[in-house]
């Protein structure tokens, strides 16, 4: 009887040991199943700042679809109100990479050791409209009125060019600085401001305000803004492959958005709470998603820089060429870089 019990206990012990080995091996398997780049290389951790609009959609698609990991990037995305906020976060070391439209990007470039890695998206001129109320029906009616502006953003540059185009003395209006588009809409609805620029996602809301009327879009002042990928110099100086990986991932995200607009719109709603119909409208009609940097992009940055300095919007001059780091983009897409 004792021998039989001994055999039973030995069998039980063996089973427990075997189970422990299986569990251990399973744990080891999980440990080895960490994400890797397509070539098996270790992923580089990159903290990315994205705004709360369609401008950041490529980041979110690249994360959701695994394009960052495929190209060697372990991306952590944080959301901010505007593109300029992401660059301020880069300057204060809260993120490594951010985004901004041309004017805002230049403003940040003048303040710190940041580099432009590529142009990666651009809204069309029709994606932004000037809405006005309280009897304002033409540009000169803005004189003496209060106008909403997001300080430090491309919105500031747009207002400046609007005044210049329609010969309005900036001192003849009151620019009211507000922190977000939602805050501007609320002020516009209350009548605290009489005019403001709104993006596609806010067109329907602005139109519902009593007495509201769309005056112009950006084509009236011959502007089409461009969005740039910006990083702190130390990140790409030490590891230039990061820029290449970021640009490759964003290029794949751009093609995914073009081929799967419905899915991209669903992601915009999931992550940014942009109504799917609005997001789909923007994706299909209002944005160009393209990773590149050509002579036209360079010339636009140069022109805006010179205008901003001449008009006191940027205080400190700098050499634009010193702020470009296009090596990663060239490595990824030699045919997408064309600058004299």
WOZI-V64987 format. One record per pair of residues at least 4 apart in sequence whose C-alpha atoms are under 7 Angstrom apart, sorted by the first residue. I is the first residue (numbers start at 1). J is the second residue. Records with the same first field share a line. If there is no record, write none. Layout:
I = J / J
This chain:
1 = 5
2 = 6
3 = 7
4 = 8
5 = 9
6 = 10
7 = 11
8 = 12
9 = 13
10 = 14
11 = 15
12 = 16
13 = 17
14 = 18
15 = 19
16 = 20
17 = 21
18 = 22
19 = 23
20 = 24
21 = 25
22 = 26
23 = 27
24 = 28
25 = 29
26 = 30
27 = 31
28 = 32
29 = 33
35 = 69
36 = 40 / 41 / 42 / 43 / 69 / 72
37 = 41 / 42 / 43 / 69 / 70 / 71 / 72
38 = 70 / 71
41 = 72
42 = 72
43 = 69 / 72 / 73 / 74
44 = 72 / 73 / 74
45 = 73 / 74 / 75
46 = 73 / 74 / 75 / 76 / 96
47 = 75 / 76 / 77 / 95 / 96 / 97
48 = 75 / 76 / 77 / 78 / 95 / 96 / 97 / 98
49 = 77 / 78 / 79 / 80 / 86 / 95 / 97 / 98
50 = 56 / 77 / 78 / 79 / 80 / 83 / 86 / 98 / 99
51 = 55 / 56 / 79 / 80 / 81 / 82 / 83 / 86
52 = 79 / 80 / 81 / 82 / 272
53 = 272
56 = 60
57 = 61 / 268
58 = 62 / 250 / 253 / 254
59 = 63 / 250
60 = 64
61 = 65 / 253 / 264
62 = 66 / 67 / 68 / 249 / 250 / 253
63 = 67 / 68 / 75
66 = 70
67 = 71 / 249 / 252
68 = 72 / 73 / 74 / 75 / 246 / 249
69 = 73 / 74
71 = 245 / 248 / 249
72 = 245
73 = 245
80 = 85 / 86
81 = 85 / 180
82 = 86
83 = 87 / 99 / 100 / 101
84 = 88 / 100 / 104 / 105 / 152 / 153
85 = 89
86 = 90 / 98 / 99
87 = 91 / 98 / 99 / 108
88 = 92
89 = 93 / 94 / 95
90 = 94 / 95 / 96 / 97 / 98 / 232
91 = 112
96 = 231 / 232
97 = 230 / 231 / 232
98 = 229 / 230 / 231
99 = 227 / 228 / 229 / 230
100 = 104 / 105 / 227 / 228
101 = 105 / 154 / 225 / 226 / 227 / 228
102 = 106 / 225 / 226 / 227 / 228 / 301
103 = 107 / 154 / 157 / 304
104 = 108 / 152 / 153 / 154
105 = 109
106 = 110 / 305
107 = 314
108 = 112
109 = 113 / 114
110 = 316 / 317 / 318
113 = 232 / 233
114 = 230 / 231 / 232 / 233 / 323
115 = 230 / 231 / 232 / 233 / 323 / 324 / 325
116 = 228 / 229 / 230 / 231 / 323 / 324 / 325
117 = 229 / 230 / 243 / 324 / 325 / 326 / 329
118 = 228 / 229 / 291 / 292 / 293 / 326 / 329
119 = 227 / 228 / 229 / 291 / 292 / 293
120 = 227 / 228 / 229 / 289 / 290 / 291 / 292
121 = 226 / 227 / 288 / 289 / 290 / 291
122 = 225 / 226 / 227 / 287 / 288 / 289
123 = 127 / 225 / 226 / 286 / 287 / 288
124 = 224 / 286 / 287
125 = 217 / 218 / 219 / 223 / 224
126 = 217 / 218 / 286
127 = 199 / 200 / 286
128 = 197 / 198 / 199 / 200 / 217 / 218
129 = 197 / 198 / 199 / 214 / 216 / 217 / 218
130 = 195 / 196 / 197 / 198 / 214 / 215 / 216 / 217
131 = 195 / 196 / 197 / 206 / 212 / 213 / 214 / 215
132 = 136 / 194 / 195 / 196 / 212 / 213 / 214 / 215
133 = 194 / 195 / 211 / 212 / 213
134 = 194 / 211
136 = 141 / 142
137 = 141 / 215
138 = 215
139 = 166
140 = 168
142 = 173
143 = 172 / 173
144 = 172 / 173
145 = 173 / 174 / 194
146 = 173 / 174 / 175 / 176 / 193 / 194
147 = 174 / 175 / 176 / 193 / 194 / 195 / 196
148 = 175 / 176 / 177 / 178 / 184 / 193 / 195 / 196
149 = 155 / 156 / 175 / 176 / 177 / 178 / 196
150 = 155 / 156 / 177 / 178 / 179 / 180
151 = 156 / 177
152 = 156
154 = 158
155 = 159
156 = 160
157 = 161
158 = 162
159 = 163
160 = 164
161 = 165 / 221
162 = 166 / 221
163 = 167 / 168 / 169 / 170
164 = 168
165 = 221
178 = 183 / 184
179 = 183
180 = 184
181 = 185
182 = 186
183 = 187
184 = 188
185 = 189 / 206
186 = 190
187 = 191 / 192 / 193
188 = 192 / 193 / 194 / 195
189 = 209
198 = 202 / 203
199 = 203
200 = 282
201 = 278
202 = 206
203 = 207
204 = 208
205 = 209
206 = 212
207 = 212 / 213
216 = 220
218 = 222 / 223 / 224
219 = 223
233 = 237
234 = 238
235 = 239
236 = 240 / 242 / 243
240 = 328
241 = 245 / 328
242 = 246
243 = 247 / 328 / 329
244 = 248 / 328 / 329 / 331 / 332
245 = 249
246 = 250
247 = 251 / 291 / 329
248 = 252 / 332
249 = 253
250 = 254
251 = 255 / 290 / 291
252 = 256
253 = 257
254 = 258 / 289 / 290
255 = 259
256 = 260
257 = 261 / 264
260 = 264
261 = 265 / 280 / 283
262 = 266 / 280
263 = 267
264 = 268
265 = 269 / 276 / 279 / 280
266 = 270 / 276
267 = 271
268 = 272 / 273 / 274 / 279
269 = 273 / 274 / 275 / 276
274 = 278 / 279
275 = 279
276 = 280
277 = 281
278 = 282
279 = 283
280 = 284
281 = 285
282 = 286 / 287
283 = 287
292 = 336 / 337
293 = 297 / 336 / 337 / 338
294 = 298 / 337 / 338 / 339
295 = 299 / 338 / 339 / 340
296 = 300
297 = 301
298 = 302
299 = 303
300 = 304
301 = 305
302 = 306 / 320
303 = 307
304 = 308
305 = 309
306 = 310
307 = 311
308 = 312 / 313 / 314
309 = 313 / 314 / 315 / 317
320 = 324
326 = 330
327 = 331
328 = 332
329 = 333
330 = 334 / 337
